[in-house]
Amino acid sequence: MKKGGGSDFRLMDANVIQSFRNFNEDDLFLRGLTSWMGYKQTTVQFLAGARIAGESSYNLKKMMKFAFTGITAFSVKPLYLAAYLGFIFSAFSVIGYAIYVIESFVSGTEISGWASLIMTIVFFGGLQLIILGIFGIYLGKIFKQVKERPNYIIRSKNF
C-alpha cells in the first residue's frame, strides 16, 4: 500500500457541527476553523489506499487557490507586508539619495539625473505601498468584522 499524499478526514461531535452552523460565512475554510474553534482534537494516523478510479481534480490552480484561502481566511497580517515594504523602500530611497549627494559633494562630481529619477520613483512607489497597506489593513479589519465570528465558543454549559 502506497502512502497517501494529503488525505484527511474528520469525525466531529454534534456540538462542533452546531458551531459550524452558527457561522455566517460563505467560504468556510474547514481545516483552519476546526483548529480555531478550540474543541479537543485527536489524531488517528492511517495510510490512504491508492485511488481506484479516476484522478484528482485538484490541479495546480485549485491548490494555489486553496493555499491562498488558507492564508487569508484567518489573518490580516499579510496586508501589513505592503505597508512595511513601503516604509523600507521610501527609507531606502531617502538614505540612498542622501549618500549619493554627500558622495558627489566629497568627490566634486555632478549628480546625475538617473539617480534622482530612480530615487524619486522608489520613494513615491514606497509611499503608494504604504497607502495601499493602510487601506488593506482597514479592509481586512472590516472583513473580519463582517464575518461575525464569535470571540469565543462555549464548549459546554455545565455550571
C-alpha positions in Angstrom: 0.0 0.0 0.0 1.4 3.4 -1.0 1.4 6.2 1.5 -1.3 8.8 0.7 -0.4 12.3 -0.1 -2.8 14.6 1.6 -5.8 12.7 2.7 -7.5 13.8 5.8 -10.9 13.0 7.3 -12.8 14.4 10.3 -15.2 12.8 12.7 -16.9 15.6 14.6 -19.2 15.9 17.7 -22.6 17.4 17.3 -21.5 20.4 19.3 -18.8 21.1 16.7 -21.3 20.8 13.9 -23.6 23.2 15.6 -20.8 25.7 16.0 -20.1 25.4 12.3 -23.8 26.0 11.6 -23.6 29.3 13.5 -21.1 30.8 11.1 -22.5 33.1 8.5 -19.5 32.9 6.1 -19.9 31.8 2.6 -16.4 30.4 2.1 -15.6 28.4 5.2 -12.0 27.1 5.4 -12.8 24.0 7.4 -9.2 22.9 8.1 -8.5 26.2 9.7 -11.8 26.6 11.5 -11.5 23.2 13.2 -8.3 24.3 15.0 -9.5 27.9 15.5 -12.7 26.8 17.4 -10.7 25.2 20.2 -12.5 21.9 20.7 -10.5 18.9 21.9 -9.0 17.0 19.0 -7.0 13.8 18.5 -5.2 12.3 15.5 -5.5 8.9 14.1 -2.7 8.0 11.7 -3.7 6.0 8.6 -2.4 5.0 5.2 -4.8 6.1 2.4 -5.1 3.4 -0.2 -4.4 4.1 -3.8 -7.1 5.8 -5.8 -9.2 3.1 -7.5 -10.8 5.2 -10.3 -10.0 8.5 -11.9 -7.6 11.2 -11.0 -7.7 14.0 -8.5 -9.5 17.1 -9.8 -7.2 19.3 -7.7 -4.8 20.7 -10.2 -2.1 23.3 -9.5 -4.6 26.2 -10.0 -7.0 24.8 -7.4 -4.2 24.0 -5.0 -2.9 27.6 -5.2 -6.5 28.9 -4.6 -6.8 26.6 -1.6 -3.5 27.8 -0.2 -4.4 31.4 -0.7 -7.7 30.9 1.0 -5.9 29.3 4.0 -3.5 32.2 4.3 -6.2 34.9 4.0 -9.1 33.3 6.0 -7.7 33.9 9.4 -5.2 36.8 9.3 -4.8 40.3 8.1 -1.0 40.1 8.8 -0.1 39.7 5.1 -1.7 43.0 4.5 0.9 44.6 6.8 3.6 43.5 4.4 2.7 46.1 1.8 2.9 48.9 4.4 6.3 47.6 5.8 7.7 47.3 2.3 6.6 50.8 1.6 8.4 52.2 4.6 11.5 50.2 3.7 11.5 51.4 0.0 10.9 55.0 1.0 13.6 55.0 3.7 16.0 53.2 1.3 15.4 55.9 -1.4 15.9 58.8 1.1 19.1 57.3 2.6 20.4 56.2 -0.7 20.0 59.6 -2.3 21.5 61.3 0.7 24.5 59.1 0.5 24.7 59.8 -3.2 24.5 63.6 -2.7 27.2 63.5 0.1 29.4 61.4 -2.1 29.0 63.8 -5.0 30.0 66.8 -2.8 33.0 65.0 -1.4 34.3 63.8 -4.8 33.3 67.1 -6.6 31.2 65.3 -9.3 27.8 66.3 -10.6 24.7 64.5 -9.5 23.4 62.5 -12.5 19.8 62.7 -13.5 19.2 59.0 -13.5 19.9 58.7 -9.7 17.4 61.5 -8.9 14.8 59.8 -11.2 15.3 56.3 -9.7 15.3 57.5 -6.1 12.1 59.6 -6.8 10.4 56.6 -8.4 11.3 54.3 -5.5 10.3 56.9 -2.9 6.8 57.5 -4.4 6.4 53.8 -5.1 7.1 53.3 -1.4 4.5 55.9 -0.4 2.0 54.2 -2.6 2.7 50.8 -0.9 2.3 52.5 2.5 -1.1 53.9 1.5 -2.2 50.6 -0.1 -1.1 48.7 3.0 -3.1 51.1 5.3 -6.2 50.7 3.1 -5.6 46.9 3.1 -5.4 46.8 6.8 -8.7 48.8 7.2 -10.4 46.5 4.7 -9.0 43.4 6.5 -10.4 44.6 9.8 -13.8 45.3 8.1 -13.7 41.9 6.6 -13.0 40.2 9.9 -15.9 42.2 11.5 -18.3 41.3 8.7 -17.7 37.6 9.1 -19.2 38.0 12.6 -17.2 35.1 14.1 -17.7 34.8 17.8 -15.0 36.0 20.1 -15.2 32.7 21.9 -17.2 29.4 21.7 -18.6 27.8 24.8 -17.8 24.2 24.9 -20.4 23.2 27.5 -22.8 24.9 29.9 -22.1 22.8 32.9 -22.0 25.1 36.0 
